[in-house]
Amino acid sequence: MSIFTKIFGDPNEKYIKSLAPIIEKINSFEPKLEKLSAEQLKEKTKDFKNRLALKESLDNILPEAFALVREAARRTLNQRHFDSQLIGGIVLHQGKIAEMRTGEGKTLSATLPAYLNALEGKGVHIVTVNDYLAKRDMVWMGQIYGALGLSTGCITNESGYIYDASYINTEKDQQRDLVGSFKVVQDFLRPATKKEAYDADITYGTNNEFGFDYLRDNMVYDLQYQVQRGYNFAIVDEVDSILIDEARVPLIISGAGEEATEKYYQFAKVVLPLNKKDDYILDEKMKTATFTEEGQNKVVKSLGQDPWQENDIAVTHQLESALRAKVLFLKDRDYVVSPVRGQGNSGNIQEKRTSNGVKSGEIIIIDEFTGRLMPGRRWSSGLHQAIEAKEGVKIQPESITFATITFQNYFRLYKKISGMTGTALTSAEELDKVYKLDVAVIPTHKPMVRRDYPDKVFKTENGKLIAAVNEIKELNKKGQPVLVGTRSVEKNELLGKMLETQGIPHQILNAKNHEREGEIIAQAGKRGSVTIATNMAGRGVDIILGGNPSSIKEAEAVKKLGGLHVLGTERHEARRIDDQLRGRAGRQGDHGSSQFFVSLEDDLMRIFGGDRVKSLMTVLKVPEDEPIEARMLSGAIESAQSKIEGFNFDARHHLLEYDDVMNKHREIIYKKRKEILEIQPEDLKLQIIKMAELAGYTKENYNKREEELGRDNMFQLEKAVSLKVQDTLWQDHLSNMDHLRDSVRLRAFGGYDPLIEYKNEGRKMFQRLLEDIDMSIANSVFKASLQPQNHQIPNEVSLPIQSQQEKAGRNDPCPCGSGKKYKKCHGKI
């Protein structure tokens, strides 16, 4: 406890106490609401909406609205919100982050602010980490909203759904309530369009899909094809994972560009024999790898040319990507080699090769924080191609970026956001700086009795794994359930084989069989169960002692054995991930325990804390095959984790600073685009005439063109041309800004700040872009032809505009139609 806390008191405790009068008021409504009929519950919703229409505030109706939701939950789910969940609901409504321990019922807590804010009729988005949870939560919590007369929707990668209670029967309803927390009952998911799902009062979906739909909405050619209806209030589940861990990689919508060069395969072979001692410098803290002079000489000898001497930036960049792919990105830790989608989903590939030796399959990224696969996501700047070459699979074409946004800037679109997680406090500073979100720690419903033992530290990884297997064997012998956490698929499967040789029955959960995630985790509390899971362990699913559904007898038997024991086999870079694993045990006052097994060969210890701990072990004369337990060692490990979190925060902040520049450009372009979609014919005509006169045309030229096409067709042409020109040049601008970002880094060597250079150059480029858009629209209106098409864009236009992928000479006219030389227009960076 700090000196300030001793003097002024704990601010979090003061804040929680300040909510006590609201909790008392909520509870006071309970006896009255219990007497209402089902129809009267729905009538209360209409009453609330009428009161809001008369300018009463949400805060005013909060106590009664929360009490109404609790009554609906009691009737439909047989779950009554605890006071701690009411506190969580208030915190979420106030636009803060609620840190609630695992098992405290975050999903149920979110129904309170979701219902209250949905009464305004502007929509509420509840953001989850995957499609499974989005569908599960909609089916599960949709019963509450349905009982109160609100609609619930869900968006997934494939489509949209609406919760429909008309499919319910008694048997199925009971089944849903028993297994709803870990299994999606498909009967209650009525297929719908995404627009219908977004038009529902409350919409569940993933952060990726919400973000991609925003980008897609800003690419349509008619307002009727937009699916989202605004950004009112978002509740983000696993908020630290979404707003922090996943915020390092922007969302990108791209299309096929130039075919990937075969040089990637060549460069993968060139770097293969290089060794760390002589040929490259590896900085694992900063995750960088650079060639030494000797390494460059070996590359030059192998290639028969010197790309560094020739200043061939493209080739040197590809070589650096090949080196990073070799030394920093590991199979079954950072990615898996999977069959091409549509050929099956087995983790074991029947390897097929083409005549040139290329294997079938594709590289799918593993999310390092959740352990889940991220199909469709690709590393940028040629890294993904380099890894494809390293693994010998087909290299997918380089892509052209159509639209992009970071999660930071997407979630800033909302009028109000809040979030919930079990582990936000260690990231409170970043959440405040980036999103202006305060963290409130919610007291547990029952006192925490879990025992967290100090880490066991071993000299070697092999010694650690043998000790872990022996520990699991002893616990399994007495019947205590064990959840084993691993960092990677590779370690996950290795430990599984070791348990198999010892005859210990177990379940394995990793990125290769994530479809059964909820089911496996839900049964991890059964007597005698052993579950090995990667970092995805139990996201959104409670581990109930005795299994799910559980009997009182089984639950008591497991409690007597000590409850669930969590055994972590390696510390993660982020303390939150370890805390999430540890938090699977001891939910809602359950008995449980946790301990991490660490070796000096683990990445974290080797890179950050190994020397210090090794010297301690040497001083204490600890044998290699025996562990040491000490709070001091756990402190050293957490210090190492804190350093890495600092590095990662800097990386995310760096990404955001650059994207903030692009965000200003994006806001202006998307605003102009929306104006075009909503504009009236006469207003657009005046704009086009003004642009045409600046481009050297006369009003008579315009009138003649209008007479040729007819007024209606002219308006369609003007609208379609304006959108097409803007989209084409915006895509080129995204590419140019990407190249600019790469080039300004070198200016740091000249004493210039790369970010300031990026802002200055970017501002000039964007000003040119706006001028080019006007000029190109004017030229294209007089040259384009209208071609009716039967697809989402009602009229496709053939424009005299070419993508910069078709190379123009430096002194040739720019393909955009501006009349300038290419080097002074889009060839200028």
Salt bridges, closest charged atoms under 4 A:
GLU13 OE2 - LYS17 NZ 3.67
GLU30 OE1 - ARG70 NH2 3.52
GLU30 OE2 - ARG80 NE 2.71
GLU43 OE2 - LYS46 NZ 3.49
ASP47 OD2 - ARG51 NH1 3.82
GLU56 OE2 - ARG51 NH2 2.98
ASP59 OD1 - HIS93 NE2 2.72
GLU64 OE2 - LYS44 NZ 2.46
GLU64 OE1 - ARG51 NH1 3.38
GLU71 OE2 - ARG74 NH2 2.57
GLU71 OE2 - ARG75 NE 2.71
ASP83 OD1 - ARG70 NH1 3.72
ASP137 OD1 - ARG136 NH2 2.62
ASP164 OD2 - ARG190 NE 3.02
ASP173 OD1 - ARG176 NH2 2.19
ASP187 OD2 - LYS172 NZ 2.68
GLU209 OE2 - LYS194 NZ 2.58
GLU209 OE2 - ARG216 NH2 2.67
ASP213 OD1 - LYS194 NZ 3.04
ASP213 OD1 - ARG216 NH2 2.81
ASP240 OD2 - ARG576 NE 2.94
ASP245 OD1 - ARG576 NH2 2.34
ASP279 OD1 - LYS298 NZ 2.98
GLU284 OE2 - ARG606 NH1 2.50
ASP332 OD1 - LYS512 NZ 3.88
ASP334 OD2 - ARG333 NH2 2.91
GLU351 OE2 - ARG353 NH2 2.88
GLU362 OE2 - ARG341 NH1 3.45
GLU368 OE2 - ARG248 NH2 2.20
GLU388 OE2 - ARG378 NH1 3.04
GLU429 OE2 - LYS433 NZ 2.91
GLU430 OE2 - ARG652 NE 2.69
ASP438 OD2 - LYS96 NZ 3.77
ASP452 OD1 - ARG450 NE 2.65
ASP452 OD1 - ARG582 NH1 3.86
ASP455 OD2 - ARG571 NE 3.00
GLU461 OE2 - LYS491 NZ 3.00
GLU471 OE1 - LYS456 NZ 3.78
GLU474 OE2 - LYS477 NZ 3.74
GLU493 OE2 - LYS512 NZ 3.55
GLU515 OE2 - HIS514 NE2 3.97
GLU517 OE2 - ARG372 NH2 2.55
ASP542 OD2 - ARG587 NH2 3.48
GLU554 OE2 - ARG527 NH2 2.83
GLU556 OE2 - LYS559 NZ 3.62
GLU570 OE1 - LYS491 NZ 3.85
GLU573 OE2 - LYS287 NZ 3.74
ASP578 OD2 - ARG571 NH1 3.22
ASP590 OD2 - ARG587 NH1 3.85
ASP602 OD1 - LYS464 NZ 2.87
ASP603 OD2 - ARG333 NH1 3.22
ASP603 OD1 - ARG606 NH2 2.82
GLU645 OE1 - ARG575 NH2 2.64
GLU657 OE2 - HIS653 NE2 3.44
ASP659 OD1 - ARG666 NH2 3.26
ASP660 OD1 - ARG412 NH1 3.07
GLU706 OE1 - LYS685 NZ 3.53
GLU706 OE2 - ARG711 NH1 2.49
GLU708 OE1 - ARG705 NH1 3.43
GLU718 OE1 - ARG711 NH2 3.49
ASP727 OD2 - ARG673 NH2 2.88
ASP742 OD1 - ARG745 NH1 3.25
GLU757 OE1 - ARG747 NH1 2.77
GLU761 OE2 - ARG747 NH1 3.85
ASP772 OD2 - HIS826 NE2 3.60
GLU796 OE1 - HIS791 NE2 3.50
